[in-house]
Amino acid sequence: MLPRRLAREMKTVRAMIEIYCRETHSTTSEGLCEACLQLAIYAEKRLAGCPFQQNKPTCGTCRIHCYKPDMRQRIKAVMHYSGPRMILHHPLLAIAHLLDEKLIRPPRIKANPSAHSKSRDDHS
């Protein structure tokens, strides 16, 4: 079971994909087209595997980009389209997401000291 914060994030991403799919791919409320379904499954896997878990920042403010480049472009298109529409379709999720974006800062990523010393040894 996911922490509450990640479960809400998953719900938000799914809602954004549904808005995008319904309004740009003319799908019905019965489901997603195949491409959007694959994107939703991929996004859910990435969220479930997030190393920050409950302390996860929003993806837009995260220092780690865990999406493959093609999927990242697709989710960015979805968010660009659906983000402004979320306040009309899912106001509570939209407000929670905006608060998360402002209040939760990405954790610092510590450099791997062994990798740093190794690169120094290579230049000696």
C-alpha positions in Angstrom: 0.0 0.0 0.0 1.3 3.5 -0.9 1.6 6.4 1.5 -1.3 8.8 1.3 0.7 11.5 -0.5 1.7 9.1 -3.3 -1.8 7.7 -3.6 -3.1 11.2 -4.1 -0.4 12.0 -6.6 -1.3 8.9 -8.5 -5.0 9.9 -8.5 -4.0 13.4 -9.7 -1.9 12.1 -12.6 -4.6 9.6 -13.6 -7.2 12.5 -13.6 -4.9 14.6 -15.8 -4.4 11.8 -18.3 -8.2 11.2 -18.4 -8.9 14.9 -19.1 -6.3 14.9 -21.8 -7.4 11.7 -23.4 -11.1 12.6 -23.3 -10.6 16.1 -24.8 -7.8 15.4 -27.3 -8.4 11.8 -28.4 -12.2 12.0 -28.2 -12.5 9.0 -25.9 -15.6 8.5 -23.8 -15.8 8.4 -20.0 -15.6 4.6 -20.2 -11.8 4.6 -20.4 -8.6 5.7 -22.0 -7.2 5.1 -25.5 -4.4 2.6 -25.6 -1.6 5.2 -25.7 -3.0 7.0 -22.7 -3.6 3.8 -20.8 0.1 2.9 -21.4 1.1 6.3 -20.1 -1.0 6.0 -17.0 0.4 2.5 -16.2 4.0 3.8 -16.8 3.3 6.9 -14.5 1.9 4.7 -11.8 5.0 2.4 -11.9 7.3 5.4 -11.7 5.4 6.9 -8.7 5.3 3.5 -6.9 9.1 3.3 -7.3 9.8 6.9 -6.2 12.8 6.9 -3.8 11.4 9.9 -1.9 8.0 8.2 -1.1 6.0 10.3 1.4 8.5 13.2 1.0 8.2 13.2 -2.8 8.1 16.6 -4.4 5.9 17.2 -7.4 7.5 15.9 -10.6 8.0 19.4 -11.9 10.1 20.4 -9.0 12.0 17.1 -8.6 15.7 16.9 -9.2 15.5 13.3 -10.4 13.8 12.7 -13.7 12.8 9.1 -13.7 10.8 9.1 -16.9 12.3 7.9 -20.2 12.7 10.8 -22.6 9.7 9.8 -24.8 7.4 9.2 -21.8 8.6 12.5 -20.3 7.5 14.4 -23.4 4.2 12.7 -23.3 3.5 13.4 -19.7 4.6 17.0 -20.1 2.1 17.4 -22.9 -0.6 16.0 -20.7 0.2 18.2 -17.8 0.5 21.3 -20.0 -3.0 20.6 -21.4 -4.7 19.3 -18.3 -3.1 21.4 -15.6 -5.2 24.5 -16.1 -8.4 22.4 -16.5 -7.9 20.5 -13.3 -9.3 23.3 -11.2 -12.7 22.9 -13.1 -12.7 19.1 -13.2 -11.0 18.2 -9.9 -10.6 21.3 -7.7 -9.5 19.5 -4.5 -6.8 17.5 -6.3 -5.7 20.7 -8.1 -5.4 22.7 -4.9 -3.6 19.8 -3.1 -1.1 19.6 -6.0 -0.5 23.3 -6.0 0.1 23.2 -2.3 2.5 20.3 -2.6 4.4 22.2 -5.4 4.9 25.2 -3.1 5.4 23.4 0.2 7.4 20.3 -0.5 11.0 20.9 -1.6 13.0 18.3 -3.3 15.4 16.5 -1.0 19.1 17.1 -1.6 20.8 14.4 -3.6 24.1 13.5 -2.1 26.9 12.9 -4.5 28.4 9.5 -4.4 31.8 10.1 -2.6 33.4 7.0 -4.1 32.5 8.1 -7.7 33.9 11.6 -6.9 37.2 10.2 -5.6 37.4 7.8 -8.5 37.1 10.6 -11.1 39.9 12.4 -9.2 42.1 9.3 -9.3 41.6 9.1 -13.1 43.0 12.6 -13.6 46.1 12.1 -11.4 
